[in-house]
Amino acid sequence: MQVVSRPRPGAGFELYSWLFMRISAILLLLLVLGHLVVMHLINTTENIDFNFVAKRFATPFWRSYDTLMLLLTLLHGLNGVRTIVEDYVHSRPWRVFWTFLLVTVGLVFGTIGALVIFTFQP
């Protein structure tokens, strides 16, 4: 079986999208590993409760950390689905529809997630 790889884009939006996927993957790996260390190695499930989260979210650092992890994950995943749509949906109107839907989903869930994190009140 021969594996056919997609070439790196030459310029424009697709190049920036390609670069974003590589950079966000590295950042997400570091953020998720940090999250795992703090939430599962340093602390145990017996320690993690509402008060733990309230203390953690009392600092802007942890709110920003979790928001960055949330938004990067959302954007990375939706960009991957957008690439699949570009590869497999051949009708231009359907591609526009799915791309619009992905952008809408990204904006809605990104906004809701960030609002939940930044408006959390203990």
KEPA-37778 format. One record per residue: x, y, z of N, C-alpha, C in turn. Coordinates in steps of 0.02 Angstrom, whole numbers, plus 50000, padded with zeros to 5 digits. Layout:
<rokes>
XYZXYZXYZ/...
</rokes>
This chain:
<rokes>
500424994150000500005000050000500445006250000/500315010749954500715016849948500365022549985/500735026050026500475031750063500585037950022/500055041650009500105047849971500035053550021/500555057650026500525063250072500335069550035/500025073950071499815080350043500415085050047/500575088449993501155093049994501015099250037/501545102250062501465108450100501225113950053/500725117950075500475123350032501005128550019/500945131849963501445136749943501365143549974/500755146149979500655152850005499925153850024/499795159550055499105161350071498825158050133/498165157850136497815155250194497995148050209/498045143950159498205136850170498895135950202/499375140150184500035139650215499985141450288/499625146850305499555148850374499155143650413/498665140550382498285135250414498735129150427/499155127550379499625121950387500115123350444/500385129450447500835131350501500485131350568/499865133850570499485134050632499395127050660/499255122150617499145115350641499785112650674/500365114050647500985111550675501155115050741/501085121750742501255125550801500755124150857/500105123950840499595122750892499665115650920/499875110850879499965104050905500515103850957/501065107450945501605107650994501385111151058/501055116951050500805120551109500295116451148/499845113151112499345108951146499665103251183/500175100251154500525094851188500805097351255/501135103151254501415105951315500875107851365/500335111051341499795113051386499445106951417/499305101951378498955096051403499405092151451/500045091551436500495088151482500545091951548/500565098651546500565102651607499925101651646/499355101351611498715100151643498705093351677/498955088251642498965081551671499415081151733/499985084451731500435084451788500095087751849/499795093651838499485097251893498865093751919/498445091351874497805088551895497825081251914/498325077451891498315070251903498945067451936/499495071051934500095068551967500225072252033/500215078952030500325082952090499725082252137/499125082552110498515082052149498165075452132/497785072952179497405066852167496675068552161/496275063752142495555065052134495225066852200/495525064852256495255066652322495335074152335/495845077252305495975084352316495575088852270/495355086252214495045090452163494295090752177/494075096752197493365097952210493225105252192/492645107652210492455114452193492955119552222/493155118552284493625123152317494295123252281/494525117452258495155117152220495105121352157/494555120452120494455124352059494385131752074/494025133452128493945140452147494615143752163/495045140152200495705142852216496135143552153/496075138552110496465138652049496255144452003/495595145451997495345150851954495365157651987/495625158052048495705164552081496275168452049/496715165052012497275168351981497155168951905/497335174551876497255175451804497665170451764/498225167951792498645163251756498255156951737/497915153951785497565147651771496955148651727/496635154351734496075155851688496325156551617/496885160051609497175160951543497435154351515/497755150351557498015143851537497455139451510/496915138851549496365134551528496005137351467/495945143951462495625146951403496055145751341/496705146551347497145145251290497105137951269/497095133451317497045126351300496375124851266/495835127751291495175126851262495145129451190/495365135651181495315138751115495775135551064/496385133851085496835130451038496565123551018/496285119951066495995113451051495415114151002/494975118851015494405119950972494625121950901/495075126750896495305129050831495685123650793/496105119850830496485114450798496015109150769/495525107150809495055102050786494625104450728/494365110550734493935113150680494335114350616/494965116350622495375117150563495505110450529/495595105250570495665098550542495045096250504/494455097650533493835095850499493755100050435/493955106450438493925110650378494355107850322/494935105250340495375102150290495045095950260/494705092050300494345086150275493785088350228/493425093650246492895096250203493185098450136/493745102050139494065104350077494285098450033/494505093050064494735087250026494165083049996/493615082450032493105077550013492445080449990/492305086750002491685089749977491855093549914/491615091049858491815093849793491355099449769/490745099749795490275104949775490435111349813/490545116749777490725123149809490185125549857/489545125349840489035127649889489045123549954/489155117049949489185112850009489815114350049/490375115750015490985117650051490885124150089/490565128950057490425135350090489965134250150/489455130150142488995128650196489355125650256/489755120350244490105116950298490625121450331/490965125450291491455130050319491115135250363/490555137950340490165142750380489925139550444/489695133350440489465129750500490045128750549/490625126850524491205125950568491415132450602/491415137950565491585144450594491065146250647/490435145150633489905146650681489985142450745/490095135950737490195131650795490805133950835/491345135650801491935138050835491815144350875/491465149150845491315155450880490855154250940/490335150150930489865148950985490205145351043/490535139751030490835135951084491445139451114/491825142951073492385146851099492155152351146/491625155851126491355161251168491065158451232/490665153151227490365150151287490905147651335/491405144151308491945141551350492335147051385/492515152251348492895157751377492465161451429/491825162251415491385165551464491335161551528/491265155051522491225150851582491855151451623/492435151351590493065151651628493155158551659/493025163951622493165170551648492625173451693/492015170751691491495173251735491365168651794/491785163551803491715158951859491785162751925/491295162051968491315165252033491255160052088/491755159652132491715154652186491175156352237/
</rokes>
